[in-house]
């Protein structure tokens, strides 16, 4: 099958590459000449484990083709996926301007029958707006159907999630479109959820909002556990063993971030408000997440006797999660900025996110390895649970630090072992 993805971020690039690897001819349309030129050479704008190798393999096989020209790709394709960003506006509403611009361009170049399916996360009703935009732009000989086909991949394991998703959601009013999309996704090992467009649009938001709720619940329990002398890790282990609940996303830490949870929670609150419903539960989820991040700052100050001025603080991990270079809404940003504002000197290290971090963070020393971060530090804060941090030589870290204070924002280390080595250790929820 010949298909097109408009957009080459985490969703568009990963999905396009996987479908190419499954034997399809896949076009990827972008709008930035330099990025497309780089992609044609196998140089990726994002970090995702295993993706670069798969991209190069499928470029070489001529199954994966990058272009700036809609005319090259759209007329040849049976399915066109919209996979561009929907960032939040100041009021939390999803910005759909790029989605609508892309829909207009797609409409201009349709030829014959095509399914236009949206992978971008969009509010209920957006696909019907896309239909109207395309209808105004198409030529009389073009026929199309629209569909909602939301993605559920996780950064850091996006290839596996695309190949083996928990479910494939297809929302459309057209049987012909449904059959075509089912055929395209048939090689994936997944249960098909076939539904209406509106339901598919809502499934995506509901999924992300629920996962964010689980994280905030874990952080609320962690805070209460610290106040009561309980061990939140054991509490949440006991809770997660209930098959009705499950253990995923029940780990307390420094709060959630990234490209999905913060913006999708905000967007669903705005969507609900538009229908006259006050989604107070999700407002509480946001408040708990903000508290989890603020609590890292509070603990850092407490470990340094409330005075961080001129203290050297090392930060291990900058990306919002491991195995990605994504700095969007990363909890490290407000933590670092707050400490700098109070006069702290920050040294930091992240295995892959430092280039992106340099464009966001100011007055931060970026180091080549974790040991350089630890050298002469008065406090070391773990903000991202990269596996390499678990393997560090703790004795060496201790010898390098000026004051052996560890604030483990992701509960990477064993508290008793670290205290035995002489560290003043503070985790989350214990």
C-alpha positions, -999 to +999 in steps of 0.1 A: +000+000+000+012+036-006+005+060+023+016+094+034+024+110+068+023+148+070+046+155+100+078+139+111+079+143+149+078+114+173+044+102+160+048+108+123+084+097+119+081+065+140+047+055+125+059+061+090+091+042+095+073+012+110+047+010+082+076+012+057+094-016+075+062-037+071+065-034+033+045-003+025+057+026+004+056+056+028+059+093+020+067+118+047+058+154+040+075+182+060+078+219+056+113+227+068+139+222+040+169+216+063+150+189+083+138+171+052+174+172+037+187+157+069+160+130+070+168+121+034+204+114+046+191+095+077+198+123+101+169+124+126+155+155+144+146+134+175+162+107+196+144+074+198+162+041+204+165+020+173+147+045+150+178+058+132+188+024+120+153+015+109+150+048+090+182+043+071+173+007+063+140+018+047+155+048+029+179+024+013+151+000+004+133+030-012+102+024+009+106+056+030+106+088+011+109+123+025+097+154+006+085+190+009+061+186-020+025+175-013+021+170-051+047+142-050+031+122-022-007+128-019-020+118-053-003+084-050-015+076-016-045+055-005-043+068+031-029+101+043-022+106+080-021+140+096+006+138+123+015+174+132+017+190+166-013+204+185+005+225+212-015+243+240-025+279+237-022+301+268-057+290+280-049+253+276-069+249+244-052+228+217-038+249+189-052+234+157-039+259+132-012+236+117-037+208+115-061+229+095-033+243+072-022+208+065-058+197+058-062+224+032-029+214+015-040+178+014-073+187-001-057+206-029-037+175-040-062+146-036-067+124-066-091+095-068-103+079-035-083+086-004-088+082+034-075+112+054-069+100+089-058+121+119-032+108+142-026+142+159-044+145+193-074+168+186-106+177+204-139+161+197-153+176+165-120+185+149-122+158+122-155+171+110-139+205+106-111+188+087-137+173+064-152+207+056-118+223+049-108+195+025-142+196+008-137+232+000-103+225-015-106+193-035-111+190-072-144+174-086-126+142-095-114+135-059-133+114-034-123+111+003-134+099+037-121+111+070-111+090+101-096+094+135-067+070+142-051+083+174-017+070+184-007+056+218+031+053+215+054+062+244+086+081+237+116+058+245+098+027+233+079+041+203+089+014+178+078-015+200+046+004+209+038+010+172+045-026+162+027-041+192+001-016+204-024-025+232-051-015+207-056+002+173-084+027+175-102+036+142-130+060+141-149+067+109-184+069+094-173+051+062-172+013+059-149+016+029-124+038+050-127+014+079-119-016+058-089+001+043-075+012+076-081-023+091-061-038+062-033-013+067-030-021+104-036-058+099+001-068+104+002-051+138-004-074+168-033-055+183-070-055+191-090-033+168-114-008+184-138+002+156-160+032+165-172+066+156-150+096+149-161+114+181-155+084+203-120+078+188-111+115+194-122+112+230-104+078+236-071+095+231-077+123+256-093+100+281-063+076+280-037+103+286-058+120+313-063+087+332-025+080+331-018+114+344-043+108+371-025+076+382+008+095+384-007+123+405-025+098+427+009+081+433+025+114+442-004+124+465+001+090+483+038+096+484+033+130+501+009+115+526+032+086+533+061+110+542+038+127+566+026+095+582+059+076+582+047+051+556+067+037+527+049+049+496+068+024+474+054-005+494+020+011+496+018+015+459+032-019+453+004-033+473-022-012+455-008-021+420-010-058+426-048-055+425-056-067+389-083-040+387-057-013+392-023-025+379+011-012+388+019+009+357+022+046+363+019+042+400+055+052+407+059+084+427+085+110+416+091+145+405+059+149+385+049+142+349+059+162+319+065+157+282+045+165+250+013+147+259+001+146+296+004+183+305-012+196+273-038+169+270-050+173+306-053+210+301-071+205+267-096+181+282-104+206+310-111+232+283-131+208+262-153+199+292-158+236+300-170+242+265-198+217+272-206+232+306-188+206+327-163+216+354-137+188+352-126+193+388-109+159+390-084+169+363-079+203+379-068+184+410-045+162+389-028+193+376-025+208+411-010+176+426+015+175+397+025+211+403+030+202+440+051+172+432+075+194+412+075+222+439+082+196+466+115+188+449+125+224+453+113+224+490+133+193+497+164+207+480+163+238+502+156+217+533+187+195+526+208+227+523+194+242+555+171+266+536+200+285+520+209+275+484+227+308+475+261+301+461+256+264+467+266+241+438+238+218+429+242+189+405+212+177+384+213+142+369+188+139+340+170+168+322+146+151+298+111+145+311+117+107+310+145+083+301+153+072+265+143+104+249+157+139+243+123+156+248+125+186+271+089+197+266+074+205+300+102+185+317+100+189+355+138+196+355+131+231+340+110+247+368+132+230+394+165+243+380+151+278+373+137+281+408+171+272+424+190+295+401+166+323+410+176+318+447+213+320+438+223+283+433+250+273+408+237+244+387+257+217+370+239+191+349+241+161+327+218+141+305+228+113+281+209+127+251+189+158+260+216+184+266+215+200+231+177+206+235+182+217+271+208+243+261+181+260+241+159+263+271+180+266+303+203+296+310+232+299+335+236+262+337+269+243+334+265+213+312+289+185+320+303+155+300+294+129+326+277+124+360+310+125+379+318+160+366+283+170+379+290+155+413+324+172+417+323+198+445+285+196+447+266+204+479+236+185+466+229+160+438+193+158+424+182+129+403+155+142+379+154+115+352+157+077+359+183+069+332+196+034+336+232+046+335+226+065+368+217+032+385+252+019+376+272+048+389+301+042+414+284+056+445+316+056+465+332+077+438+302+101+438+306+104+476+343+112+474+337+139+447+309+158+465+316+186+488+286+177+509+271+142+503+234+152+500+213+132+475+178+142+465+165+112+446+135+125+427+129+092+409+137+067+437+166+053+417+187+043+447+183+021+477+179+044+507+196+022+533+225+015+510+231+052+503+229+061+540+253+033+548+278+049+524+274+081+543+250+101+521+222+122+535+195+107+514+160+120+506+137+101+481+100+106+473+074+089+495+098+073+520 
